[in-house]
């Protein structure tokens, strides 16, 4: 089975190349100077970073391919000192994820018992690479049953939970300070009228804070490790959301950010849209298949 996994990982670039291997379908830019860069250059820049956030559009197959290439580059540059952190797994599933990475359970049990996302096949190559190289994978996200509790009853409703349940979340109380992130959240939700109270914003903060707390705990317990965090772009754009929460829990952690978007102007970016969103912007061909 291990030899088959090795073969699949070696062959992945050629499998994907039918759709996208060349940069004709994506462009990577440094926003500091608005110049093209490569994945290898980003990997080199992580020498002074602790955490690299990759903010994705969840249905962009090109971005998923580039996440794999980035993770592989980091694994080769920092052998046994790189971890993958994922929004796509929830904290109460860490045990199941560890059991799979250690070869104790079948993949079908990982998918069912760790409540893998419907598009798990997009992230499978990264998990398989971590398994092959014996690298940690952090189940970073708050369990959805608790974000649903907050959406219904606000953050104070979490005080009803027992200590085991609270251990799956960032420490309470969670900071939900208003400001740029709140204003941005209101705008994307369609205005205050569409939000029907603060609870949905509080659930967003629980989500961000728990991912940040998961990263911070690993960072503190594994000095010298680099961490690649995968999440939806909104969680890390402009170094708000989960990035801002991480700076509260691990103020000395040096963070770099990537934001990826499918965009018609990927050959000629509109920098009024993109210049402040991340340290690096990946623009992918909007015409490519989205699964």
MIVO-119162 format. One record per residue: residue in three letters; x negated, y negated, z negated of N, C-alpha, C in turn. Coordinates in steps of 0.02 Angstrom, whole numbers, plus 50000, padded with zeros to 5 digits. Layout:
BEGIN
R ALA X Y Z X Y Z X Y Z .
...
//
This chain:
BEGIN
R UNK 49959 50060 50000 50000 50000 50000 49957 49937 50000 .
R UNK 49900 49940 49963 49858 49880 49959 49828 49864 50028 .
R UNK 49809 49917 50064 49780 49905 50131 49831 49875 50178 .
R UNK 49895 49894 50170 49948 49865 50210 49956 49791 50193 .
R UNK 49953 49774 50129 49959 49704 50109 49903 49662 50138 .
R UNK 49842 49691 50137 49784 49655 50166 49795 49643 50240 .
R UNK 49820 49695 50275 49832 49689 50346 49884 49635 50361 .
R UNK 49937 49634 50321 49990 49583 50332 49963 49513 50321 .
R UNK 49922 49504 50270 49895 49437 50256 49846 49415 50309 .
R UNK 49806 49461 50334 49759 49445 50388 49797 49426 50451 .
R UNK 49852 49461 50463 49889 49452 50526 49937 49393 50523 .
R UNK 49950 49367 50464 50001 49315 50459 49990 49257 50506 .
R UNK 49928 49228 50510 49919 49172 50556 49937 49188 50627 .
R UNK 49920 49249 50650 49937 49266 50719 50011 49279 50728 .
R UNK 50044 49303 50675 50117 49312 50678 50151 49245 50685 .
R UNK 50130 49196 50645 50161 49131 50645 50143 49092 50708 .
R UNK 50086 49108 50738 50061 49067 50793 50107 49066 50853 .
R UNK 50153 49116 50858 50202 49114 50912 50244 49051 50908 .
R UNK 50254 49025 50847 50291 48963 50839 50243 48904 50827 .
R UNK 50195 48914 50781 50156 48856 50762 50089 48878 50734 .
R UNK 50036 48868 50770 49969 48875 50743 49930 48811 50756 .
R UNK 49942 48780 50814 49905 48721 50831 49939 48659 50802 .
R UNK 49900 48605 50798 49926 48543 50770 49972 48506 50818 .
R UNK 49989 48538 50874 50038 48506 50918 50106 48503 50887 .
R UNK 50118 48543 50834 50183 48545 50801 50181 48515 50731 .
R UNK 50125 48492 50709 50122 48457 50645 50062 48410 50644 .
R UNK 50066 48361 50601 50011 48314 50591 50004 48303 50515 .
R UNK 49942 48301 50491 49929 48289 50420 49891 48223 50415 .
R UNK 49917 48179 50373 49887 48113 50367 49868 48098 50294 .
R UNK 49813 48064 50286 49797 48032 50223 49834 47965 50222 .
R UNK 49874 47952 50171 49911 47889 50170 49867 47830 50150 .
R UNK 49810 47845 50119 49765 47791 50097 49739 47752 50157 .
R UNK 49722 47790 50210 49695 47756 50270 49735 47769 50333 .
R UNK 49791 47807 50325 49835 47822 50381 49798 47856 50439 .
R UNK 49753 47901 50420 49713 47938 50468 49729 48013 50463 .
R UNK 49720 48048 50520 49730 48120 50520 49678 48155 50478 .
R UNK 49700 48207 50442 49655 48250 50404 49675 48322 50417 .
R UNK 49634 48368 50391 49648 48440 50397 49662 48470 50329 .
R UNK 49689 48530 50329 49698 48566 50266 49631 48576 50231 .
R UNK 49579 48591 50269 49513 48600 50239 49489 48538 50203 .
R UNK 49504 48480 50231 49484 48417 50198 49523 48406 50133 .
R UNK 49586 48425 50133 49626 48420 50071 49597 48467 50018 .
R UNK 49581 48528 50038 49551 48576 49992 49487 48546 49962 .
R UNK 49446 48515 50002 49384 48485 49977 49399 48429 49926 .
R UNK 49452 48391 49938 49469 48336 49894 49493 48360 49825 .
R UNK 49512 48423 49820 49536 48449 49756 49480 48461 49707 .
R UNK 49418 48451 49727 49362 48461 49681 49369 48416 49619 .
R UNK 49402 48359 49626 49411 48313 49570 49483 48312 49545 .
R UNK 49523 48360 49568 49593 48363 49548 49606 48426 49506 .
R UNK 49658 48423 49465 49679 48481 49426 49742 48512 49454 .
R UNK 49788 48469 49477 49853 48493 49501 49867 48461 49569 .
R UNK 49887 48502 49616 49907 48478 49683 49980 48494 49692 .
R UNK 50022 48442 49696 50093 48451 49709 50106 48453 49784 .
R UNK 50142 48503 49807 50164 48507 49877 50239 48500 49878 .
R UNK 50263 48441 49899 50335 48429 49903 50360 48447 49972 .
R UNK 50404 48496 49976 50425 48524 50040 50499 48510 50053 .
R UNK 50519 48519 50116 50588 48530 50135 50597 48606 50137 .
R UNK 50644 48631 50098 50646 48703 50085 50658 48746 50148 .
R UNK 50684 48716 50201 50699 48755 50261 50649 48743 50317 .
R UNK 50592 48713 50302 50543 48697 50354 50490 48753 50358 .
R UNK 50496 48796 50408 50451 48853 50414 50379 48832 50426 .
R UNK 50369 48777 50461 50301 48753 50473 50267 48734 50407 .
R UNK 50304 48699 50364 50277 48680 50299 50260 48742 50257 .
R UNK 50302 48794 50260 50288 48855 50223 50224 48888 50248 .
R UNK 50214 48888 50312 50152 48915 50340 50092 48875 50315 .
R UNK 50097 48809 50313 50042 48768 50290 50029 48776 50215 .
R UNK 50082 48789 50177 50073 48804 50106 50029 48867 50098 .
R UNK 50043 48916 50138 50004 48978 50136 49931 48964 50153 .
R UNK 49919 48927 50207 49851 48912 50228 49814 48872 50173 .
R UNK 49850 48825 50142 49821 48785 50089 49804 48829 50028 .
R UNK 49850 48871 50008 49838 48915 49950 49780 48962 49964 .
R UNK 49776 48989 50024 49721 49033 50042 49655 48996 50040 .
R UNK 49654 48934 50065 49593 48894 50061 49572 48880 49990 .
R UNK 49620 48865 49947 49605 48853 49876 49580 48916 49842 .
R UNK 49611 48973 49859 49590 49037 49829 49519 49055 49848 .
R UNK 49499 49037 49908 49431 49051 49931 49381 49002 49901 .
R UNK 49402 48940 49891 49356 48889 49863 49349 48899 49787 .
R UNK 49403 48920 49754 49402 48928 49681 49421 48999 49663 .
R UNK 49381 49049 49680 49401 49118 49667 49414 49130 49593 .
R UNK 49473 49158 49579 49495 49174 49511 49502 49112 49466 .
R UNK 49506 49054 49498 49518 48993 49460 49570 48949 49494 .
R UNK 49618 48980 49524 49674 48945 49556 49738 48981 49537 .
R UNK 49790 48942 49522 49856 48970 49506 49908 48938 49551 .
R UNK 49959 48976 49565 50016 48952 49604 50074 48940 49557 .
R UNK 50103 48881 49558 50161 48864 49517 50220 48851 49563 .
R UNK 50279 48878 49547 50334 48878 49594 50400 48857 49563 .
R UNK 50431 48808 49594 50500 48791 49578 50545 48851 49591 .
R UNK 50526 48895 49637 50569 48948 49662 50580 49005 49613 .
R UNK 50544 49005 49556 50556 49054 49504 50568 49017 49438 .
R UNK 50613 49044 49397 50632 49011 49335 50595 49042 49276 .
R UNK 50584 49001 49225 50539 49019 49170 50557 49085 49136 .
R UNK 50621 49101 49132 50641 49163 49098 50628 49224 49141 .
R UNK 50600 49214 49200 50582 49270 49245 50507 49281 49248 .
R UNK 50469 49247 49205 50396 49253 49207 50374 49325 49195 .
R UNK 50405 49359 49148 50387 49429 49134 50395 49473 49195 .
R UNK 50451 49465 49230 50464 49506 49290 50412 49490 49343 .
R UNK 50398 49426 49353 50349 49406 49402 50280 49436 49385 .
R UNK 50261 49433 49322 50197 49462 49302 50195 49537 49314 .
R UNK 50250 49570 49300 50253 49642 49311 50243 49659 49384 .
R UNK 50271 49619 49427 50262 49631 49499 50190 49618 49520 .
R UNK 50162 49563 49497 50093 49546 49516 50044 49599 49491 .
R UNK 50060 49631 49436 50017 49683 49408 50032 49753 49436 .
R UNK 50077 49756 49485 50091 49820 49518 50133 49868 49478 .
R UNK 50170 49843 49429 50209 49886 49385 50279 49899 49412 .
R UNK 50306 49854 49452 50374 49861 49478 50374 49850 49553 .
R UNK 50428 49873 49585 50435 49865 49658 50458 49795 49675 .
R UNK 50446 49776 49737 50467 49710 49761 50542 49701 49756 .
R UNK 50580 49754 49769 50653 49748 49766 50676 49728 49696 .
R UNK 50638 49750 49644 50655 49731 49576 50635 49659 49562 .
R UNK 50579 49637 49590 50560 49567 49585 50616 49523 49614 .
R UNK 50639 49540 49673 50689 49499 49707 50754 49496 49668 .
R UNK 50775 49553 49641 50839 49554 49605 50832 49528 49534 .
R UNK 50783 49552 49497 50778 49535 49426 50748 49466 49413 .
R UNK 50707 49442 49459 50679 49374 49452 50721 49323 49490 .
R UNK 50778 49345 49516 50826 49301 49550 50791 49259 49604 .
R UNK 50755 49294 49648 50719 49260 49702 50768 49222 49746 .
R UNK 50745 49167 49773 50787 49126 49817 50807 49165 49879 .
R UNK 50863 49146 49910 50885 49181 49972 50832 49181 50027 .
R UNK 50791 49128 50030 50739 49125 50081 50671 49146 50053 .
R UNK 50672 49195 50009 50609 49218 49978 50557 49238 50030 .
R UNK 50579 49262 50087 50530 49282 50139 50485 49224 50158 .
R UNK 50507 49161 50150 50466 49104 50165 50407 49098 50116 .
R UNK 50417 49120 50054 50367 49113 50002 50329 49179 49989 .
R UNK 50355 49233 50016 50325 49298 50004 50250 49301 50020 .
R UNK 50227 49273 50077 50155 49277 50091 50112 49247 50035 .
R UNK 50135 49193 50003 50096 49163 49949 50095 49209 49888 .
R UNK 50152 49238 49871 50154 49283 49814 50111 49345 49827 .
R UNK 50114 49371 49888 50074 49430 49906 50000 49413 49904 .
R UNK 49982 49353 49925 49912 49333 49921 49889 49329 49848 .
R UNK 49931 49301 49805 49915 49298 49734 49907 49368 49705 .
R UNK 49951 49413 49726 49947 49482 49702 49882 49515 49725 .
R UNK 49865 49506 49788 49806 49536 49817 49742 49510 49784 .
R UNK 49740 49444 49772 49681 49413 49742 49683 49411 49666 .
R UNK 49736 49439 49637 49745 49441 49564 49744 49371 49533 .
R UNK 49788 49328 49562 49793 49259 49540 49859 49249 49503 .
R UNK 49860 49205 49453 49923 49192 49416 49973 49155 49459 .
R UNK 50036 49171 49448 50092 49134 49477 50136 49111 49420 .
R UNK 50150 49046 49416 50189 49018 49362 50261 49010 49383 .
R UNK 50306 49043 49348 50378 49033 49357 50396 48968 49321 .
R UNK 50402 48913 49358 50400 48847 49327 50467 48816 49313 .
R UNK 50519 48837 49346 50582 48801 49346 50627 48818 49286 .
R UNK 50667 48770 49266 50715 48782 49212 50769 48831 49236 .
R UNK 50789 48878 49193 50844 48922 49212 50907 48883 49232 .
R UNK 50937 48902 49286 50992 48863 49313 51052 48860 49266 .
R UNK 51060 48910 49223 51117 48908 49176 51111 48849 49129 .
R UNK 51049 48828 49114 51039 48773 49068 51044 48705 49104 .
R UNK 51022 48701 49166 51033 48639 49203 51108 48630 49215 .
R UNK 51145 48686 49224 51217 48681 49231 51250 48657 49166 .
R UNK 51223 48679 49109 51248 48655 49045 51241 48580 49039 .
R UNK 51183 48554 49061 51171 48483 49056 51216 48444 49104 .
R UNK 51226 48471 49164 51270 48438 49212 51341 48432 49184 .
R UNK 51362 48481 49144 51429 48479 49115 51432 48439 49050 .
R UNK 51381 48448 49007 51386 48420 48940 51331 48373 48919 .
R UNK 51284 48358 48963 51229 48314 48946 51173 48350 48910 .
R UNK 51117 48316 48901 51058 48347 48871 51070 48369 48799 .
R UNK 51113 48333 48763 51125 48352 48693 51156 48421 48686 .
R UNK 51188 48446 48739 51219 48512 48736 51166 48567 48726 .
R UNK 51104 48553 48746 51051 48604 48739 51033 48616 48666 .
R UNK 51051 48571 48621 51036 48581 48550 51073 48641 48522 .
R UNK 51124 48664 48557 51162 48723 48534 51124 48788 48546 .
R UNK 51073 48786 48587 51036 48847 48606 50993 48871 48548 .
R UNK 50980 48937 48547 50934 48964 48496 50862 48952 48518 .
R UNK 50815 48970 48474 50745 48954 48487 50717 48990 48548 .
R UNK 50739 49051 48559 50715 49087 48618 50737 49051 48682 .
R UNK 50800 49031 48684 50824 48995 48743 50786 48930 48753 .
R UNK 50776 48893 48698 50739 48830 48704 50667 48840 48727 .
R UNK 50639 48899 48714 50570 48911 48734 50562 48914 48810 .
R UNK 50617 48921 48846 50615 48922 48919 50618 48852 48949 .
R UNK 50622 48802 48906 50631 48733 48929 50574 48688 48902 .
R UNK 50567 48630 48933 50523 48580 48904 50549 48561 48835 .
R UNK 50505 48539 48790 50527 48522 48722 50581 48468 48722 .
R UNK 50630 48478 48679 50683 48429 48670 50664 48379 48617 .
R UNK 50684 48315 48621 50723 48286 48676 50681 48272 48737 .
R UNK 50712 48268 48794 50677 48255 48857 50687 48183 48878 .
R UNK 50633 48152 48898 50635 48081 48917 50673 48073 48982 .
R UNK 50723 48030 48981 50761 48016 49042 50761 47941 49056 .
R UNK 50705 47910 49043 50700 47837 49050 50721 47815 49120 .
R UNK 50760 47762 49121 50780 47735 49186 50721 47697 49216 .
R UNK 50730 47676 49278 50676 47643 49313 50677 47664 49386 .
R UNK 50618 47668 49417 50613 47682 49488 50644 47749 49506 .
R UNK 50633 47800 49464 50659 47867 49479 50735 47868 49474 .
R UNK 50760 47836 49423 50833 47832 49415 50865 47796 49475 .
R UNK 50836 47740 49494 50863 47702 49550 50861 47743 49614 .
R UNK 50807 47779 49623 50801 47822 49683 50853 47878 49682 .
R UNK 50863 47907 49623 50912 47962 49616 50982 47937 49630 .
R UNK 50999 47879 49602 51066 47850 49615 51077 47840 49690 .
R UNK 51026 47814 49723 51032 47801 49795 51044 47865 49835 .
R UNK 51006 47917 49819 51013 47979 49858 51080 48013 49842 .
R UNK 51107 48000 49783 51172 48029 49765 51230 47991 49795 .
R UNK 51217 47932 49823 51270 47893 49855 51299 47839 49811 .
R UNK 51262 47821 49758 51284 47767 49714 51311 47791 49648 .
R UNK 51319 47745 49601 51343 47763 49534 51411 47796 49535 .
R UNK 51454 47774 49580 51522 47801 49582 51522 47876 49598 .
R UNK 51473 47897 49639 51470 47968 49659 51441 48012 49604 .
R UNK 51409 47982 49553 51374 48023 49503 51420 48046 49447 .
R UNK 51473 48011 49433 51520 48030 49380 51484 48040 49313 .
R UNK 51444 47990 49294 51409 47993 49230 51336 48009 49237 .
R UNK 51301 48010 49180 51229 48020 49179 51208 48093 49178 .
R UNK 51256 48139 49169 51237 48209 49158 51197 48238 49216 .
R UNK 51217 48222 49278 51181 48252 49334 51110 48226 49339 .
R UNK 51100 48163 49320 51032 48136 49318 50993 48169 49261 .
R UNK 51025 48183 49205 50992 48216 49150 50972 48287 49169 .
R UNK 51014 48322 49208 50995 48389 49229 50935 48387 49276 .
R UNK 50931 48335 49318 50872 48326 49361 50809 48317 49318 .
R UNK 50815 48279 49265 50759 48269 49220 50739 48333 49184 .
R UNK 50787 48374 49165 50771 48438 49134 50732 48481 49183 .
R UNK 50753 48482 49245 50721 48519 49298 50648 48496 49305 .
R UNK 50639 48430 49312 50572 48401 49320 50528 48415 49259 .
R UNK 50556 48403 49200 50517 48409 49139 50495 48481 49127 .
R UNK 50539 48528 49142 50521 48598 49130 50467 48621 49179 .
R UNK 50471 48600 49241 50417 48616 49288 50351 48586 49263 .
R UNK 50354 48523 49242 50294 48489 49218 50267 48523 49155 .
R UNK 50311 48542 49109 50290 48575 49048 50258 48643 49063 .
R UNK 50286 48679 49110 50257 48744 49130 50186 48735 49157 .
R UNK 50178 48684 49199 50111 48670 49226 50064 48648 49170 .
R UNK 50087 48604 49126 50045 48577 49073 50021 48632 49026 .
R UNK 50065 48679 49010 50046 48734 48965 49992 48776 48997 .
R UNK 49999 48791 49061 49948 48831 49095 49883 48791 49098 .
R UNK 49887 48728 49115 49828 48684 49120 49789 48683 49055 .
R UNK 49824 48677 48999 49791 48673 48934 49760 48740 48913 .
R UNK 49791 48795 48934 49768 48862 48914 49718 48892 48962 .
R UNK 49707 48860 49020 49662 48887 49070 49616 48832 49097 .
R UNK 49571 48808 49055 49526 48754 49078 49485 48776 49138 .
R UNK 49477 48729 49185 49438 48744 49245 49479 48770 49303 .
R UNK 49543 48785 49291 49587 48810 49345 49615 48751 49385 .
R UNK 49626 48763 49449 49665 48719 49491 49736 48749 49496 .
R UNK 49785 48706 49502 49855 48729 49506 49887 48699 49567 .
R UNK 49915 48742 49610 49955 48719 49667 50028 48727 49650 .
R UNK 50064 48671 49646 50135 48671 49628 50177 48661 49691 .
R UNK 50225 48705 49702 50272 48699 49759 50340 48678 49733 .
R UNK 50368 48626 49762 50436 48604 49743 50467 48564 49799 .
R UNK 50532 48553 49793 50565 48509 49840 50536 48439 49835 .
R UNK 50532 48405 49892 50496 48342 49896 50518 48289 49847 .
R UNK 50583 48285 49832 50608 48233 49787 50576 48237 49718 .
R UNK 50559 48297 49696 50531 48307 49629 50462 48275 49620 .
R UNK 50427 48261 49675 50359 48235 49667 50344 48174 49710 .
R UNK 50392 48151 49750 50382 48091 49791 50364 48032 49747 .
R UNK 50318 47990 49773 50297 47929 49738 50268 47942 49669 .
R UNK 50249 48005 49657 50223 48026 49592 50272 48012 49535 .
R UNK 50336 48018 49552 50389 48013 49503 50411 48084 49483 .
R UNK 50468 48090 49451 50496 48156 49436 50449 48200 49397 .
R UNK 50434 48259 49424 50392 48307 49389 50321 48282 49380 .
R UNK 50296 48242 49426 50228 48215 49419 50225 48168 49359 .
R UNK 50273 48124 49353 50275 48077 49297 50283 48114 49231 .
R UNK 50324 48167 49231 50333 48206 49170 50268 48241 49151 .
R UNK 50231 48266 49202 50168 48300 49187 50118 48253 49154 .
R UNK 50118 48190 49175 50071 48142 49146 50086 48129 49072 .
R UNK 50148 48141 49051 50165 48135 48980 50138 48195 48941 .
R UNK 50143 48254 48970 50123 48315 48936 50048 48329 48941 .
R UNK 50018 48307 48995 49946 48318 49007 49917 48255 49037 .
R UNK 49909 48203 48997 49888 48138 49024 49820 48138 49058 .
R UNK 49778 48186 49043 49711 48188 49073 49709 48228 49138 .
R UNK 49764 48259 49156 49764 48298 49218 49762 48252 49278 .
R UNK 49718 48266 49324 49712 48227 49386 49755 48260 49439 .
R UNK 49800 48221 49468 49851 48247 49514 49840 48219 49584 .
R UNK 49847 48263 49634 49854 48243 49704 49922 48267 49728 .
R UNK 49951 48231 49776 50018 48249 49801 50019 48254 49877 .
R UNK 50059 48301 49901 50074 48310 49972 50149 48306 49979 .
R UNK 50173 48273 50031 50244 48273 50047 50251 48292 50120 .
R UNK 50296 48339 50134 50305 48364 50202 50376 48350 50226 .
R UNK 50381 48327 50289 50446 48310 50318 50446 48330 50392 .
R UNK 50503 48355 50414 50515 48361 50486 50535 48292 50512 .
R UNK 50500 48267 50563 50512 48199 50584 50497 48192 50659 .
R UNK 50542 48156 50693 50533 48146 50766 50470 48107 50782 .
R UNK 50448 48066 50735 50390 48024 50749 50325 48051 50722 .
R UNK 50317 48118 50721 50259 48145 50688 50194 48127 50723 .
R UNK 50197 48109 50787 50137 48085 50822 50122 48012 50809 .
R UNK 50173 47975 50788 50165 47903 50777 50207 47883 50717 .
R UNK 50183 47897 50656 50226 47889 50597 50247 47817 50585 .
R UNK 50307 47811 50558 50331 47746 50534 50306 47738 50462 .
R UNK 50251 47702 50454 50220 47698 50389 50260 47658 50338 .
R UNK 50309 47621 50361 50353 47588 50313 50393 47640 50274 .
R UNK 50403 47699 50303 50440 47753 50269 50394 47796 50226 .
R UNK 50333 47808 50249 50293 47862 50221 50234 47841 50177 .
R UNK 50214 47778 50181 50149 47760 50152 50144 47768 50077 .
R UNK 50201 47763 50041 50199 47767 49968 50224 47833 49940 .
R UNK 50238 47882 49983 50271 47942 49959 50223 47993 49928 .
R UNK 50161 47995 49952 50114 48045 49927 50044 48026 49948 .
R UNK 49995 48062 49922 49926 48052 49943 49915 48077 50014 .
R UNK 49951 48130 50031 49948 48158 50099 50019 48171 50124 .
R UNK 50029 48156 50187 50094 48168 50219 50084 48219 50275 .
R UNK 50127 48270 50275 50130 48317 50331 50195 48305 50368 .
R UNK 50189 48290 50431 50248 48280 50474 50251 48337 50523 .
R UNK 50308 48370 50526 50315 48429 50570 50366 48414 50624 .
R UNK 50362 48455 50676 50405 48446 50735 50477 48463 50718 .
R UNK 50520 48413 50723 50590 48422 50705 50626 48470 50751 .
R UNK 50598 48483 50810 50631 48527 50858 50620 48601 50844 .
R UNK 50573 48617 50800 50559 48687 50786 50615 48717 50743 .
R UNK 50622 48783 50749 50671 48821 50710 50660 48810 50636 .
R UNK 50715 48805 50598 50711 48788 50528 50718 48847 50481 .
R UNK 50702 48907 50503 50705 48963 50455 50646 49008 50466 .
//
